Amino acid sequence: MNRQRLGLLWFLGTLAASLLAMLVPLPELLEPFKPYWPALVLLYWALESGDRVSLGLAFAMGLASDLLSGVLLGEQAIRLCALVFIALRFRSRLRFFTMWQQTLAVLALLVNDRILLTIVRLFAGDPLPPPSWWISPFVGAALWPFLFLLLDDLRMRLRIQ
């Protein structure tokens, strides 16, 4: 198998794995701690391979997330589009941040994602979420260095551009 095909399979495989990780059920007590996996994986690919990630891909991935999770159609699509737009806009700066600075930037992006989700759900008529609902961006930011290093190490071992 050539490197280009292997790279494409690795890219699509990580996106599919993030969608499956999003669907893993957790006990009621641990549900607020569940990170938004598609956003984290799309952020990784937006930073490391900006030519592969586009707003169209983010929208398609968001629609797939909406269909798989059964939420309002377009809810996650608009969230992922906003996240990827900001990540691609500031890609040249974010790539050269140290890991702790990158983690803080990811935290800001994930909190922005939650604010956008709150606005969408308020327009849909849902009540305000409980305070425990805001824990997820912090868990995602705490996992960011490990996810980034894991995906980067595997990408380097497979020698994927």
C-alpha positions as a Markdown table, in Angstrom:
| # | Residue | x | y | z |
|---|---|---|---|---|
| 1 | Met | 0.0 | 0.0 | 0.0 |
| 2 | Asn | 1.4 | 3.4 | -0.9 |
| 3 | Arg | 2.0 | 6.2 | 1.6 |
| 4 | Gln | -0.7 | 8.4 | 0.1 |
| 5 | Arg | -3.4 | 5.8 | 0.5 |
| 6 | Leu | -2.2 | 4.9 | 4.0 |
| 7 | Gly | -2.3 | 8.6 | 4.9 |
| 8 | Leu | -5.8 | 8.9 | 3.7 |
| 9 | Leu | -6.9 | 5.8 | 5.5 |
| 10 | Trp | -5.3 | 7.0 | 8.7 |
| 11 | Phe | -7.0 | 10.4 | 8.4 |
| 12 | Leu | -10.4 | 8.9 | 7.8 |
| 13 | Gly | -9.9 | 6.2 | 10.4 |
| 14 | Thr | -9.2 | 8.8 | 13.1 |
| 15 | Leu | -12.3 | 10.8 | 12.1 |
| 16 | Ala | -14.4 | 7.6 | 12.2 |
| 17 | Ala | -12.9 | 6.6 | 15.6 |
| 18 | Ser | -13.7 | 10.0 | 17.0 |
| 19 | Leu | -17.4 | 9.6 | 15.9 |
| 20 | Leu | -17.5 | 6.2 | 17.6 |
| 21 | Ala | -15.9 | 7.5 | 20.8 |
| 22 | Met | -18.6 | 10.2 | 20.9 |
| 23 | Leu | -21.2 | 7.4 | 20.9 |
| 24 | Val | -19.7 | 5.4 | 23.8 |
| 25 | Pro | -22.3 | 5.6 | 26.7 |
| 26 | Leu | -21.1 | 6.6 | 30.1 |
| 27 | Pro | -22.8 | 6.3 | 33.5 |
| 28 | Glu | -24.9 | 9.3 | 34.4 |
| 29 | Leu | -22.3 | 10.5 | 36.9 |
| 30 | Leu | -19.5 | 10.5 | 34.3 |
| 31 | Glu | -21.5 | 12.0 | 31.4 |
| 32 | Pro | -20.4 | 15.6 | 32.1 |
| 33 | Phe | -16.7 | 14.5 | 31.9 |
| 34 | Lys | -17.1 | 13.2 | 28.3 |
| 35 | Pro | -14.9 | 15.2 | 25.9 |
| 36 | Tyr | -16.1 | 16.3 | 22.5 |
| 37 | Trp | -13.9 | 13.8 | 20.5 |
| 38 | Pro | -14.8 | 15.0 | 17.0 |
| 39 | Ala | -13.7 | 18.5 | 17.8 |
| 40 | Leu | -10.4 | 17.3 | 19.3 |
| 41 | Val | -9.5 | 15.1 | 16.4 |
| 42 | Leu | -10.5 | 17.8 | 13.8 |
| 43 | Leu | -8.4 | 20.3 | 15.8 |
| 44 | Tyr | -5.5 | 18.0 | 15.6 |
| 45 | Trp | -5.8 | 17.6 | 11.8 |
| 46 | Ala | -6.5 | 21.3 | 11.3 |
| 47 | Leu | -3.2 | 22.1 | 13.0 |
| 48 | Glu | -1.1 | 19.3 | 11.5 |
| 49 | Ser | -2.5 | 19.0 | 8.0 |
| 50 | Gly | -4.5 | 22.2 | 7.2 |
| 51 | Asp | -4.8 | 21.2 | 3.6 |
| 52 | Arg | -6.9 | 18.1 | 4.4 |
| 53 | Val | -9.4 | 19.9 | 6.8 |
| 54 | Ser | -11.9 | 22.3 | 5.4 |
| 55 | Leu | -15.2 | 23.8 | 6.5 |
| 56 | Gly | -17.0 | 21.4 | 4.2 |
| 57 | Leu | -15.4 | 18.4 | 6.0 |
| 58 | Ala | -16.2 | 20.0 | 9.4 |
| 59 | Phe | -19.8 | 20.5 | 8.2 |
| 60 | Ala | -20.1 | 16.9 | 6.9 |
| 61 | Met | -18.6 | 15.5 | 10.1 |
| 62 | Gly | -21.0 | 17.6 | 12.1 |
| 63 | Leu | -24.0 | 16.3 | 10.2 |
| 64 | Ala | -22.7 | 12.7 | 10.7 |
| 65 | Ser | -22.4 | 13.5 | 14.4 |
| 66 | Asp | -25.9 | 14.9 | 14.4 |
| 67 | Leu | -27.3 | 11.8 | 12.7 |
| 68 | Leu | -25.5 | 9.4 | 15.0 |
| 69 | Ser | -26.3 | 11.1 | 18.2 |
| 70 | Gly | -29.9 | 12.1 | 17.4 |
| 71 | Val | -29.7 | 15.8 | 18.2 |
| 72 | Leu | -31.1 | 18.8 | 16.3 |
| 73 | Leu | -29.8 | 18.5 | 12.7 |
| 74 | Gly | -27.1 | 21.0 | 12.1 |
| 75 | Glu | -26.3 | 21.7 | 15.7 |
| 76 | Gln | -22.9 | 20.0 | 15.8 |
| 77 | Ala | -22.3 | 20.9 | 12.2 |
| 78 | Ile | -22.3 | 24.6 | 13.0 |
| 79 | Arg | -20.2 | 24.1 | 16.1 |
| 80 | Leu | -17.5 | 22.1 | 14.2 |
| 81 | Cys | -17.5 | 24.7 | 11.4 |
| 82 | Ala | -16.9 | 27.5 | 13.8 |
| 83 | Leu | -14.2 | 25.6 | 15.6 |
| 84 | Val | -12.4 | 24.6 | 12.4 |
| 85 | Phe | -12.7 | 28.1 | 11.0 |
| 86 | Ile | -11.0 | 29.6 | 14.1 |
| 87 | Ala | -8.4 | 26.8 | 14.1 |
| 88 | Leu | -7.5 | 27.3 | 10.4 |
| 89 | Arg | -7.5 | 31.1 | 10.7 |
| 90 | Phe | -4.9 | 31.0 | 13.5 |
| 91 | Arg | -3.2 | 27.8 | 12.4 |
| 92 | Ser | 0.2 | 29.4 | 11.7 |
| 93 | Arg | 0.3 | 30.7 | 15.3 |
| 94 | Leu | -1.2 | 27.8 | 17.1 |
| 95 | Arg | 1.3 | 25.3 | 15.5 |
| 96 | Phe | 4.2 | 27.0 | 17.1 |
| 97 | Phe | 2.8 | 27.4 | 20.6 |
| 98 | Thr | 4.3 | 25.4 | 23.3 |
| 99 | Met | 2.2 | 22.5 | 24.5 |
| 100 | Trp | 0.7 | 24.4 | 27.5 |
| 101 | Gln | -0.1 | 27.4 | 25.3 |
| 102 | Gln | -1.7 | 25.1 | 22.8 |
| 103 | Thr | -3.7 | 23.5 | 25.6 |
| 104 | Leu | -5.0 | 26.9 | 26.7 |
| 105 | Ala | -5.9 | 27.7 | 23.1 |
| 106 | Val | -7.8 | 24.4 | 22.8 |
| 107 | Leu | -9.6 | 25.2 | 26.1 |
| 108 | Ala | -10.7 | 28.5 | 24.7 |
| 109 | Leu | -11.9 | 26.9 | 21.5 |
| 110 | Leu | -13.8 | 24.2 | 23.5 |
| 111 | Val | -15.4 | 26.8 | 25.8 |
| 112 | Asn | -16.4 | 28.8 | 22.7 |
| 113 | Asp | -17.9 | 25.6 | 21.4 |
| 114 | Arg | -20.0 | 25.2 | 24.6 |
| 115 | Ile | -21.1 | 28.8 | 24.4 |
| 116 | Leu | -22.2 | 28.3 | 20.8 |
| 117 | Leu | -24.0 | 25.1 | 21.8 |
| 118 | Thr | -25.8 | 26.9 | 24.6 |
| 119 | Ile | -27.0 | 29.7 | 22.2 |
| 120 | Val | -28.3 | 27.1 | 19.7 |
| 121 | Arg | -30.1 | 25.1 | 22.4 |
| 122 | Leu | -31.6 | 28.3 | 23.9 |
| 123 | Phe | -33.0 | 29.2 | 20.5 |
| 124 | Ala | -34.4 | 25.7 | 20.2 |
| 125 | Gly | -36.3 | 26.2 | 23.5 |
| 126 | Asp | -34.2 | 24.1 | 25.9 |
| 127 | Pro | -33.5 | 25.4 | 29.4 |
| 128 | Leu | -30.0 | 26.5 | 30.6 |
| 129 | Pro | -27.7 | 23.6 | 31.2 |
| 130 | Pro | -26.5 | 22.7 | 34.7 |
| 131 | Pro | -23.1 | 24.0 | 35.9 |
| 132 | Ser | -21.6 | 20.4 | 35.6 |
| 133 | Trp | -22.2 | 20.7 | 31.8 |
| 134 | Trp | -19.2 | 23.1 | 31.6 |
| 135 | Ile | -16.7 | 20.5 | 32.8 |
| 136 | Ser | -16.3 | 18.8 | 29.4 |
| 137 | Pro | -14.1 | 21.6 | 27.8 |
| 138 | Phe | -11.7 | 21.3 | 30.7 |
| 139 | Val | -11.5 | 17.5 | 30.4 |
| 140 | Gly | -10.9 | 17.9 | 26.6 |
| 141 | Ala | -8.2 | 20.5 | 27.2 |
| 142 | Ala | -6.6 | 18.2 | 29.8 |
| 143 | Leu | -6.6 | 15.3 | 27.3 |
| 144 | Trp | -5.3 | 17.5 | 24.4 |
| 145 | Pro | -1.5 | 17.0 | 25.1 |
| 146 | Phe | -1.9 | 13.2 | 25.3 |
| 147 | Leu | -4.2 | 13.0 | 22.2 |
| 148 | Phe | -1.9 | 15.3 | 20.3 |
| 149 | Leu | 1.2 | 13.4 | 21.2 |
| 150 | Leu | -0.4 | 10.0 | 20.5 |
| 151 | Leu | -1.7 | 11.0 | 17.1 |
| 152 | Asp | 1.5 | 12.7 | 16.2 |
| 153 | Asp | 3.6 | 9.7 | 17.2 |
| 154 | Leu | 1.4 | 7.3 | 15.2 |
| 155 | Arg | 1.5 | 9.6 | 12.2 |
| 156 | Met | 5.3 | 9.8 | 12.4 |
| 157 | Arg | 5.7 | 6.0 | 12.8 |
| 158 | Leu | 3.5 | 5.5 | 9.7 |
| 159 | Arg | 5.5 | 8.2 | 8.0 |
| 160 | Ile | 2.4 | 10.1 | 6.9 |
| 161 | Gln | 2.6 | 13.6 | 5.8 |
